Amino acid sequence: MAEQMHEDKTSRHLDRLSQALDSGTRHQVEHLLKNLSAAEIGDLLESLPVTKRLAVWEMTDPALEGDVLVEVNDEVRANLISGTSHEDLVAAVDDLDLDDLADILDDLPDAVTRKVLSSLDTQDQERLARVLSYPEDSAGGLMDPDVLTVRPDVTLDVVLRYLRLRGELPEVFDLLFVVDRQGHYLGSLKLSDLLTKDLTSLVGDLMDTTIITIPVGMHENHVAMEFEHHDLVTAPVIDSDHLLLGWISIDDVVDVIREQAEHSVLSRAGLDGEEDMFAPIVQSALRRWVWLGINLVTAFMAAGVLFAFEPTLDQLVATAVLFPIVMSMGGIAGTQTLTLMVRGMATGQVSASNIPALLRKELAVGLLNGVVFSVVIAGIAILWYGDIPLGLVLAAAILLNLFAGALAGALVPVVLKRMSIDPALAGGVVLTTVTDVVGILAFIGLATFMLLAR
């Protein structure tokens, strides 16, 4: 429901924006943009053709441009950066949080990067270098190194005066992190305790030592799971020596979850979530050649098997009519299992310890579905053609292919992962090949030996 509301809102904004651009009414465009967040503007820019995109970018509030650059995908960001002067880029990213700046620093022109880095004080330069030293998809690459810390031996009154003196606070935070003089993480002080407890209380007496900590090397997908499992809003990031390195907030995790969802959907079609929807035609076509080419090879493999049984097709026209049913049913059954496995791998719910049990369960499901649907489809075929042996061949083929689809759906992602190949990206192609080839061999092969021998 929430996703549908988001899609409807983006669609409405896009329609209104396109109408304003087509009518040439700059004031309407600027008025619409002023009522949108950086993330909403980013969604709109990704949805516009290049010429309109650059026109809207030129009318975007300069104070939001840096945040917008963080929100859009890599290709759209490159397109926007190429159409912006160096001075404007420096001004746009000047106020970004260090973790956001780290995300886009490599995309900026070298001259802009040098100016931005020179404008940072020594402490921020060190913090930024620390974030950049970790993989982008790790907790270290995700964290904000600018962290609020307090000592355990001070009172809440001192903490409040420190926060007032600091003035600017993070937009999203619910914890203050407690460290010793060497910077080792000791616990967290809840904002609710800071505001409601006796001001003479010591931080050390109120700090919570049970708050989940995030190892700096943890993959961002696992970070997202920790936030989900423990209902976190913020979490400290520590190294192996328990030194506090930074913190992660829920808004960063939401971005990770969204990227995961986009990757899961797009990778099934061999597409990249960072690809510009309005990239040049030739560029987009070239990118899709790889998976189209792989699909072509697998299609010829299935066609080669079918060609071997051409005499059967010539003599039994009914097999040509019915064998797409066999391949389709096997493909659907396999895709269901494949999707379950890929999702389980992504969430950590599938591991070496439970794969055998999951395989047995999926094979049993495939067998049960095969029995049920083979009876139903065979009955329809017998009524259709009045040929009982043909119906029995079709039933056997359906049973075999649903079983094969379940087997392939369970094993293919495991094998691909062990080969360091993304199962979400390549699993569908391999699965389709298996179910097509097995379906043809089962149905046309059985028809050859059982029907033509009559």
PLY file of the C-alpha trace (Angstrom):
ply
format ascii 1.0
element vertex 454
property float x
property float y
property float z
element edge 453
property int vertex1
property int vertex2
end_header
0.00 0.00 0.00
2.79 2.44 0.95
4.68 1.61 -2.24
1.54 2.21 -4.31
1.02 5.59 -2.62
4.63 6.53 -3.39
4.20 5.56 -7.04
0.95 7.53 -7.32
2.51 10.61 -5.71
5.55 10.50 -7.99
3.28 10.01 -11.00
1.16 13.03 -10.04
4.21 15.21 -9.54
5.63 14.03 -12.85
2.42 14.85 -14.72
2.18 18.31 -13.18
5.84 19.01 -13.81
5.66 17.86 -17.44
2.60 20.03 -18.07
4.35 23.06 -16.59
7.47 22.41 -18.68
5.43 21.95 -21.86
3.58 25.21 -21.25
6.85 27.03 -20.67
5.70 28.33 -17.28
8.91 28.64 -15.26
7.09 30.01 -12.22
4.87 26.91 -11.95
7.89 24.61 -12.15
9.77 26.52 -9.46
6.67 26.58 -7.24
6.24 22.82 -7.58
9.91 22.15 -6.84
9.85 24.30 -3.71
7.25 21.97 -2.19
9.27 18.82 -2.82
12.05 17.16 -0.86
15.43 16.34 -2.36
14.44 12.67 -2.68
11.21 13.57 -4.51
13.09 15.87 -6.88
15.57 13.06 -7.48
12.75 10.67 -8.43
11.38 13.25 -10.88
14.77 13.92 -12.48
15.26 10.20 -13.07
11.84 10.11 -14.74
12.43 12.96 -17.20
14.08 12.94 -20.65
17.51 14.58 -20.66
16.46 17.98 -22.03
13.63 18.40 -19.51
15.82 16.99 -16.74
18.48 19.64 -17.25
15.84 22.36 -17.39
14.39 21.25 -14.05
17.87 20.89 -12.55
18.63 24.48 -13.50
15.51 25.61 -11.60
16.20 23.49 -8.50
16.93 25.37 -5.29
20.76 25.54 -4.97
20.42 24.68 -1.28
18.95 21.29 -2.27
21.22 20.46 -5.21
23.79 18.56 -3.14
21.13 16.38 -1.50
19.51 15.76 -4.90
22.84 14.56 -6.32
23.03 12.04 -3.48
19.51 10.74 -4.20
19.75 10.10 -7.97
21.39 7.06 -9.53
24.94 7.10 -10.86
24.17 7.80 -14.51
21.69 10.58 -13.84
24.15 12.11 -11.36
26.86 12.09 -14.03
24.45 13.76 -16.44
23.60 16.50 -13.93
27.23 17.06 -12.95
28.29 17.42 -16.58
25.76 20.24 -17.01
26.79 22.16 -13.87
29.67 24.61 -13.43
32.46 23.76 -11.03
31.61 26.71 -8.80
27.99 25.61 -8.50
29.04 22.03 -7.73
31.36 23.17 -4.95
28.55 25.25 -3.45
26.07 22.37 -3.83
28.11 19.78 -1.94
29.65 22.16 0.60
27.07 21.45 3.33
26.63 17.72 2.75
27.14 15.31 5.63
30.45 13.49 5.32
28.82 10.12 4.62
26.77 11.63 1.79
29.81 13.46 0.44
31.73 10.17 0.42
28.99 8.60 -1.72
29.40 11.07 -4.58
32.98 12.30 -4.23
34.34 9.96 -6.93
31.71 11.24 -9.38
32.80 14.88 -9.08
35.39 16.42 -11.43
38.92 16.41 -10.02
39.01 20.21 -9.76
35.79 20.21 -7.74
37.05 17.40 -5.50
40.23 19.32 -4.71
38.28 22.45 -3.80
35.83 20.54 -1.63
38.59 18.70 0.23
40.59 21.90 0.78
37.51 23.52 2.35
37.30 20.81 5.04
39.17 21.15 8.30
41.78 18.56 9.23
39.39 16.56 11.42
36.75 16.29 8.69
39.37 15.34 6.12
40.48 12.49 8.37
36.89 11.39 8.95
36.14 11.46 5.23
39.30 9.48 4.46
38.19 6.92 7.05
34.81 6.43 5.35
36.40 6.20 1.90
38.81 3.53 3.14
35.94 1.06 3.61
33.99 -0.73 0.86
30.97 1.27 -0.29
28.60 -1.57 0.57
29.89 -2.03 4.12
28.89 -0.42 7.41
32.06 1.65 7.20
31.05 3.03 3.82
27.52 3.65 5.07
28.32 5.33 8.40
28.50 9.01 9.29
31.84 9.62 11.06
30.58 12.86 12.63
29.28 11.30 15.82
27.89 12.77 19.06
29.79 11.34 22.04
29.70 11.94 25.80
31.71 10.65 28.75
30.21 8.40 31.44
31.38 10.58 34.34
29.41 13.74 33.43
25.89 14.69 34.47
22.87 15.07 32.23
22.96 18.81 32.89
26.46 18.99 31.40
25.31 17.00 28.37
22.38 19.37 27.76
24.64 22.40 27.99
27.04 20.73 25.55
24.26 20.11 23.04
23.04 23.72 23.32
26.58 24.94 22.79
26.98 22.70 19.75
23.79 24.19 18.30
23.33 22.05 15.19
22.17 18.47 15.77
21.55 15.56 13.36
18.08 15.46 11.84
17.63 11.83 12.87
19.03 10.64 16.17
17.75 9.05 19.35
21.00 8.12 21.07
24.15 9.76 22.38
27.13 7.41 22.35
29.17 7.02 25.51
32.94 6.55 25.14
35.98 6.51 27.38
38.96 8.84 26.95
40.48 6.54 24.32
37.28 6.52 22.25
36.17 3.00 23.11
32.41 2.51 22.94
30.84 1.88 26.36
27.09 2.26 25.79
24.38 4.62 24.63
22.39 7.34 26.37
18.79 7.45 25.17
17.49 10.87 24.23
14.32 10.11 26.20
16.41 9.58 29.37
18.33 12.77 28.76
15.09 14.76 28.63
13.18 13.06 31.46
15.68 11.94 34.11
17.15 13.95 36.97
19.73 16.38 35.56
22.17 15.52 38.37
22.26 11.86 37.24
25.52 10.59 35.76
25.58 9.38 32.16
27.30 6.19 33.25
24.41 5.31 35.55
21.81 5.70 32.79
23.62 4.46 29.70
22.28 1.35 27.98
24.95 -1.26 27.28
22.56 -3.60 25.45
22.19 -1.43 22.32
23.25 -3.38 19.23
26.62 -2.33 17.79
27.50 -2.64 14.10
30.95 -4.00 13.12
32.57 -1.67 10.62
33.08 -4.46 8.07
29.48 -5.73 8.12
27.81 -5.80 4.69
25.09 -3.20 4.23
22.45 -5.90 3.65
23.20 -7.34 7.08
23.14 -3.85 8.57
19.61 -3.45 7.20
18.63 -6.77 8.81
20.03 -5.66 12.18
17.94 -2.48 12.01
14.87 -4.52 11.11
15.34 -7.20 13.75
16.04 -4.77 16.60
13.80 -1.84 15.52
16.77 0.54 15.49
16.68 4.22 14.62
20.42 4.73 15.03
23.31 2.40 15.83
27.01 2.85 16.66
29.69 1.50 14.32
32.77 0.02 15.99
36.01 -1.68 14.94
37.55 -4.89 16.27
39.05 -2.97 19.21
35.64 -1.56 20.15
36.64 1.96 19.08
33.65 4.06 18.06
34.12 5.02 14.40
30.75 6.49 13.47
27.04 5.86 13.43
24.31 4.76 11.05
20.77 6.15 11.00
17.54 4.68 9.70
17.39 7.03 6.68
20.60 5.46 5.35
19.20 1.98 5.91
15.99 2.83 4.05
18.14 3.69 1.02
19.86 0.31 1.28
16.52 -1.52 1.45
15.26 0.37 -1.60
18.42 -0.44 -3.55
18.03 -4.11 -2.62
14.46 -4.13 -3.92
15.41 -2.38 -7.17
18.34 -4.74 -7.71
16.13 -7.77 -7.12
13.59 -6.63 -9.73
15.94 -5.26 -12.39
18.56 -7.99 -12.21
16.00 -10.59 -13.29
15.94 -8.83 -16.65
19.71 -8.28 -16.74
19.33 -4.55 -16.04
21.29 -2.26 -13.75
19.60 -0.10 -11.12
22.10 2.68 -11.82
21.14 2.87 -15.51
19.50 6.05 -16.74
15.98 5.39 -18.06
16.66 7.97 -20.79
20.20 6.95 -21.66
21.09 7.17 -25.40
19.38 4.48 -27.46
22.56 2.84 -28.75
24.08 2.80 -25.25
21.00 1.16 -23.77
20.83 -1.36 -26.59
24.49 -2.34 -26.19
24.02 -2.96 -22.48
21.19 -5.36 -23.13
23.09 -7.32 -25.79
24.89 -9.44 -23.20
21.78 -10.98 -21.70
19.94 -11.06 -25.00
22.92 -12.93 -26.45
22.99 -15.39 -23.55
19.26 -15.93 -23.90
19.73 -16.50 -27.64
22.31 -19.22 -26.97
20.05 -20.96 -24.46
17.10 -20.66 -26.86
19.13 -22.37 -29.59
20.00 -25.12 -27.12
16.30 -25.76 -26.57
15.66 -25.48 -30.31
18.43 -28.01 -30.97
16.76 -30.53 -28.68
13.43 -29.86 -30.37
15.02 -30.28 -33.81
16.17 -33.77 -32.84
12.51 -34.74 -32.45
11.27 -33.06 -35.65
9.82 -36.31 -37.05
7.59 -36.59 -34.00
6.31 -33.04 -34.51
5.64 -33.81 -38.18
3.60 -36.89 -37.38
1.91 -35.77 -34.16
0.65 -32.22 -34.58
-0.87 -32.36 -31.11
2.60 -32.43 -29.54
3.46 -29.10 -31.18
0.29 -27.62 -29.72
0.77 -29.02 -26.22
4.51 -28.88 -25.49
4.48 -25.09 -24.68
2.24 -26.03 -21.73
4.90 -28.37 -20.41
7.68 -25.78 -20.63
5.52 -23.02 -19.20
4.44 -25.04 -16.16
8.02 -26.09 -15.41
9.23 -22.53 -15.81
6.66 -21.12 -13.40
7.33 -23.82 -10.78
11.07 -23.26 -11.04
10.73 -19.48 -10.83
8.71 -19.76 -7.63
11.43 -21.84 -5.98
14.22 -19.69 -7.42
12.61 -16.51 -6.09
12.23 -18.06 -2.65
15.89 -19.14 -2.61
17.29 -15.83 -3.87
15.25 -13.90 -1.33
16.35 -16.24 1.44
19.99 -15.80 0.47
19.61 -12.02 0.44
18.06 -11.99 3.92
20.41 -14.61 5.37
17.59 -17.10 5.89
19.20 -19.64 3.54
22.58 -21.11 4.51
24.51 -24.35 4.19
22.82 -25.65 7.34
19.26 -25.56 6.04
19.72 -26.01 2.27
19.23 -29.83 2.40
15.97 -29.48 4.33
14.78 -26.69 2.04
15.69 -28.76 -1.03
13.67 -31.73 0.25
10.71 -29.48 0.97
10.78 -27.83 -2.47
11.13 -31.19 -4.23
8.13 -32.47 -2.30
6.14 -29.38 -3.28
7.20 -29.82 -6.92
6.19 -33.48 -6.85
2.82 -32.74 -5.26
2.07 -29.94 -7.72
3.24 -32.19 -10.54
0.79 -34.92 -9.54
-2.14 -32.51 -9.20
-1.59 -30.54 -12.39
-0.56 -33.54 -14.49
-3.94 -35.11 -13.73
-5.82 -31.90 -14.53
-3.93 -31.14 -17.75
-3.98 -34.75 -18.93
-7.76 -34.84 -18.45
-8.17 -31.68 -20.54
-5.90 -33.09 -23.28
-7.83 -36.37 -23.39
-11.13 -34.53 -23.69
-9.63 -32.23 -26.32
-8.05 -34.87 -28.57
-9.80 -38.05 -27.43
-6.37 -39.69 -27.13
-5.68 -41.35 -23.76
-2.01 -42.28 -24.46
-1.31 -38.66 -25.46
-2.86 -37.50 -22.19
-0.71 -39.93 -20.20
2.46 -38.74 -21.99
1.51 -35.14 -21.23
0.87 -36.01 -17.56
4.26 -37.71 -17.22
6.02 -34.77 -18.88
4.28 -32.25 -16.61
5.22 -34.28 -13.54
8.87 -34.56 -14.61
9.22 -30.89 -15.55
7.64 -29.53 -12.37
9.98 -31.74 -10.38
12.94 -30.58 -12.50
11.86 -26.95 -12.14
11.78 -27.25 -8.34
15.16 -28.99 -8.32
16.76 -26.39 -10.60
15.13 -23.49 -8.73
16.66 -24.73 -5.48
20.12 -25.72 -6.73
20.89 -23.10 -9.40
21.18 -20.12 -7.00
23.35 -22.18 -4.62
25.72 -23.17 -7.41
25.85 -19.65 -8.86
26.61 -18.14 -5.47
29.49 -20.56 -4.96
30.80 -19.47 -8.36
30.59 -15.82 -7.19
27.82 -15.09 -9.71
24.80 -13.08 -8.59
21.89 -15.59 -8.46
19.36 -12.79 -8.93
21.09 -11.78 -12.15
21.84 -15.12 -13.81
19.47 -17.53 -12.11
16.49 -16.88 -14.37
18.42 -17.55 -17.59
19.86 -20.84 -16.32
16.52 -21.94 -14.91
14.69 -21.23 -18.17
17.22 -23.31 -20.09
16.84 -26.25 -17.71
13.03 -26.27 -17.74
12.84 -25.80 -21.51
15.29 -28.59 -22.29
13.83 -30.99 -19.71
10.29 -30.17 -20.85
11.09 -30.89 -24.50
13.00 -34.08 -23.69
10.26 -35.32 -21.39
7.26 -34.59 -23.59
8.55 -35.00 -27.13
10.87 -37.83 -26.09
8.08 -39.79 -24.43
5.79 -39.06 -27.35
8.40 -40.42 -29.76
8.87 -43.71 -27.94
5.31 -44.26 -26.73
3.04 -42.79 -29.37
4.89 -43.39 -32.62
5.60 -46.95 -31.58
1.87 -47.74 -31.53
0 1
1 2
2 3
3 4
4 5
5 6
6 7
7 8
8 9
9 10
10 11
11 12
12 13
13 14
14 15
15 16
16 17
17 18
18 19
19 20
20 21
21 22
22 23
23 24
24 25
25 26
26 27
27 28
28 29
29 30
30 31
31 32
32 33
33 34
34 35
35 36
36 37
37 38
38 39
39 40
40 41
41 42
42 43
43 44
44 45
45 46
46 47
47 48
48 49
49 50
50 51
51 52
52 53
53 54
54 55
55 56
56 57
57 58
58 59
59 60
60 61
61 62
62 63
63 64
64 65
65 66
66 67
67 68
68 69
69 70
70 71
71 72
72 73
73 74
74 75
75 76
76 77
77 78
78 79
79 80
80 81
81 82
82 83
83 84
84 85
85 86
86 87
87 88
88 89
89 90
90 91
91 92
92 93
93 94
94 95
95 96
96 97
97 98
98 99
99 100
100 101
101 102
102 103
103 104
104 105
105 106
106 107
107 108
108 109
109 110
110 111
111 112
112 113
113 114
114 115
115 116
116 117
117 118
118 119
119 120
120 121
121 122
122 123
123 124
124 125
125 126
126 127
127 128
128 129
129 130
130 131
131 132
132 133
133 134
134 135
135 136
136 137
137 138
138 139
139 140
140 141
141 142
142 143
143 144
144 145
145 146
146 147
147 148
148 149
149 150
150 151
151 152
152 153
153 154
154 155
155 156
156 157
157 158
158 159
159 160
160 161
161 162
162 163
163 164
164 165
165 166
166 167
167 168
168 169
169 170
170 171
171 172
172 173
173 174
174 175
175 176
176 177
177 178
178 179
179 180
180 181
181 182
182 183
183 184
184 185
185 186
186 187
187 188
188 189
189 190
190 191
191 192
192 193
193 194
194 195
195 196
196 197
197 198
198 199
199 200
200 201
201 202
202 203
203 204
204 205
205 206
206 207
207 208
208 209
209 210
210 211
211 212
212 213
213 214
214 215
215 216
216 217
217 218
218 219
219 220
220 221
221 222
222 223
223 224
224 225
225 226
226 227
227 228
228 229
229 230
230 231
231 232
232 233
233 234
234 235
235 236
236 237
237 238
238 239
239 240
240 241
241 242
242 243
243 244
244 245
245 246
246 247
247 248
248 249
249 250
250 251
251 252
252 253
253 254
254 255
255 256
256 257
257 258
258 259
259 260
260 261
261 262
262 263
263 264
264 265
265 266
266 267
267 268
268 269
269 270
270 271
271 272
272 273
273 274
274 275
275 276
276 277
277 278
278 279
279 280
280 281
281 282
282 283
283 284
284 285
285 286
286 287
287 288
288 289
289 290
290 291
291 292
292 293
293 294
294 295
295 296
296 297
297 298
298 299
299 300
300 301
301 302
302 303
303 304
304 305
305 306
306 307
307 308
308 309
309 310
310 311
311 312
312 313
313 314
314 315
315 316
316 317
317 318
318 319
319 320
320 321
321 322
322 323
323 324
324 325
325 326
326 327
327 328
328 329
329 330
330 331
331 332
332 333
333 334
334 335
335 336
336 337
337 338
338 339
339 340
340 341
341 342
342 343
343 344
344 345
345 346
346 347
347 348
348 349
349 350
350 351
351 352
352 353
353 354
354 355
355 356
356 357
357 358
358 359
359 360
360 361
361 362
362 363
363 364
364 365
365 366
366 367
367 368
368 369
369 370
370 371
371 372
372 373
373 374
374 375
375 376
376 377
377 378
378 379
379 380
380 381
381 382
382 383
383 384
384 385
385 386
386 387
387 388
388 389
389 390
390 391
391 392
392 393
393 394
394 395
395 396
396 397
397 398
398 399
399 400
400 401
401 402
402 403
403 404
404 405
405 406
406 407
407 408
408 409
409 410
410 411
411 412
412 413
413 414
414 415
415 416
416 417
417 418
418 419
419 420
420 421
421 422
422 423
423 424
424 425
425 426
426 427
427 428
428 429
429 430
430 431
431 432
432 433
433 434
434 435
435 436
436 437
437 438
438 439
439 440
440 441
441 442
442 443
443 444
444 445
445 446
446 447
447 448
448 449
449 450
450 451
451 452
452 453
